[in-house]
């Protein structure tokens, strides 16, 4: 969060219920820093395999945890694996969620270091893209800040997903 503040970047953190439960202070800090809080489901399941009621439960459990911690109602949802169907979209929309996908996958979850991640992204990013990155991988963290620095020097401006969707 301190490095994002240094670069004056606001971003969107899509969080699973397990992550919210494991890191409640981080959830509060992300919210306090003005970043978007997004729902990524309770259990990171393949949502297209679930019934409408199971989809709603997967969303509601995380929603309630975040609301209790921050007082905020989330309105953004990114399906795990990018996996969705009409049942999920309708359930999420009925709950007031905007379903978000990404344009560019950094593959940071499988690449070994920041150089590989940056090489994967090289030349792919264009204005308006949503870049998918994960936490928990050293290559992700290192690459994210190198990417921010590189793209800002090229004139890109970073905005969070809510700003892109609602404006």
C-alpha positions in Angstrom: 0.0 0.0 0.0 2.9 2.4 0.7 4.3 1.8 -2.7 1.0 2.3 -4.4 0.7 5.6 -2.5 4.2 6.6 -3.6 3.1 6.2 -7.2 -0.3 7.7 -6.5 -2.1 4.7 -7.9 -5.5 3.5 -6.8 -6.4 0.0 -7.7 -9.0 -2.7 -7.1 -8.4 -5.6 -4.8 -10.7 -8.6 -5.5 -10.7 -10.7 -2.3 -11.9 -14.2 -1.5 -13.7 -14.8 1.8 -10.7 -16.8 3.1 -8.4 -13.9 2.4 -10.7 -11.5 4.1 -10.9 -13.8 7.2 -7.1 -14.3 7.2 -6.2 -10.6 6.8 -8.9 -8.4 8.3 -6.5 -5.6 9.1 -5.3 -5.5 5.5 -8.8 -5.3 4.3 -9.4 -2.2 6.5 -6.1 -0.7 5.4 -6.9 -1.2 1.7 -10.3 0.5 2.3 -8.8 3.3 4.3 -6.2 4.0 1.5 -9.1 4.6 -0.9 -8.7 1.5 -3.1 -11.7 -0.5 -4.4 -12.8 -3.5 -2.5 -14.0 -6.2 -4.9 -15.7 -9.6 -4.3 -13.9 -12.7 -5.6 -16.3 -15.2 -4.0 -16.1 -17.0 -0.7 -14.4 -20.2 -1.8 -12.9 -19.5 -5.3 -15.1 -22.1 -7.0 -15.9 -22.5 -10.7 -19.0 -20.4 -10.5 -20.6 -21.7 -13.7 -21.0 -25.0 -12.0 -23.1 -23.6 -9.2 -26.9 -22.9 -8.9 -28.1 -19.4 -8.6 -28.6 -19.7 -4.9 -25.1 -21.1 -4.5 -23.7 -18.2 -6.5 -25.6 -15.7 -4.3 -24.2 -17.4 -1.1 -20.6 -17.3 -2.5 -21.0 -13.5 -3.0 -23.0 -12.7 0.1 -20.6 -14.4 2.6 -17.7 -12.2 1.4 -19.9 -9.1 1.1 -21.0 -9.5 4.7 -17.4 -9.9 6.0 -16.2 -6.8 4.2 -19.2 -4.8 5.3 -18.6 -5.7 8.9 -15.0 -4.8 8.7 -15.2 -1.6 6.7 -18.8 -0.5 6.6 -18.6 -0.6 2.8 -20.9 -2.4 0.4 -19.0 -3.9 -2.5 -20.4 -3.5 -6.0 -17.6 -5.2 -8.1 -17.2 -9.0 -8.6 -14.6 -10.9 -10.5 -15.4 -14.5 -11.1 -12.7 -17.0 -10.1 -10.8 -18.2 -13.2 -12.9 -15.8 -15.3 -15.5 -18.6 -15.3 -19.1 -17.4 -15.6 -22.4 -18.2 -17.2 -25.8 -16.4 -17.4 -26.9 -17.9 -14.0 -23.9 -16.2 -12.3 -24.3 -12.9 -14.1 -28.0 -12.7 -13.3 -27.4 -13.6 -9.6 -24.6 -11.0 -9.3 -26.5 -8.3 -11.1 -29.6 -9.0 -8.9 -27.3 -8.4 -5.8 -26.1 -5.1 -7.2 -22.8 -6.3 -8.5 -21.0 -5.3 -11.7 -19.2 -8.4 -13.1 -15.7 -7.6 -14.1 -13.3 -9.4 -16.3 -9.7 -8.6 -17.3 -8.1 -7.7 -20.7 -4.5 -8.7 -20.0 -3.4 -11.6 -17.9 0.0 -11.1 -16.4 0.4 -14.9 -15.8 2.1 -13.8 -12.6 0.7 -16.9 -10.8 2.9 -19.2 -12.9 5.9 -17.2 -14.0 9.1 -17.2 -11.9 10.2 -13.6 -11.7 9.3 -10.0 -12.5 11.3 -10.1 -15.7 9.2 -12.9 -17.1 5.9 -11.2 -16.0 7.1 -7.9 -17.6 8.1 -9.7 -20.8 4.6 -11.4 -20.9 3.0 -7.9 -20.6 5.3 -6.1 -23.0 3.4 -4.5 -25.8 0.1 -5.9 -24.7 -1.3 -3.1 -22.5 -3.3 -0.4 -24.1 -5.6 2.4 -22.8 -8.6 1.1 -20.9 -7.2 -2.3 -20.1 -7.8 -4.2 -16.9 -4.6 -6.0 -15.9 -5.0 -9.2 -13.9 -2.4 -9.7 -11.2 -2.4 -11.7 -8.0 -1.0 -11.2 -4.5 1.0 -13.8 -2.7 3.7 -14.2 -5.4 6.9 -12.3 -5.1 7.1 -12.0 -8.9 3.7 -10.3 -8.8 4.6 -7.7 -6.3 7.9 -6.9 -7.9 6.4 -6.8 -11.4 3.4 -4.7 -10.4 5.6 -1.8 -9.3 8.0 -2.1 -12.2 4.9 -2.1 -14.5 3.4 0.9 -12.8 6.7 2.8 -13.2 7.1 1.8 -16.8 3.5 2.6 -17.9 3.5 5.9 -16.0 6.6 6.9 -17.9 4.7 6.1 -21.1 1.9 8.4 -20.1 -0.6 5.9 -18.8 -2.8 6.9 -15.9 -4.1 4.3 -13.5 -7.6 4.3 -12.2 -9.5 1.7 -10.2 -12.2 -0.5 -11.8 -15.0 1.4 -10.1 -13.9 4.6 -11.8 -13.8 2.8 -15.2 -17.2 1.2 -14.8 -19.2 4.0 -13.2 -17.8 7.0 -15.2 
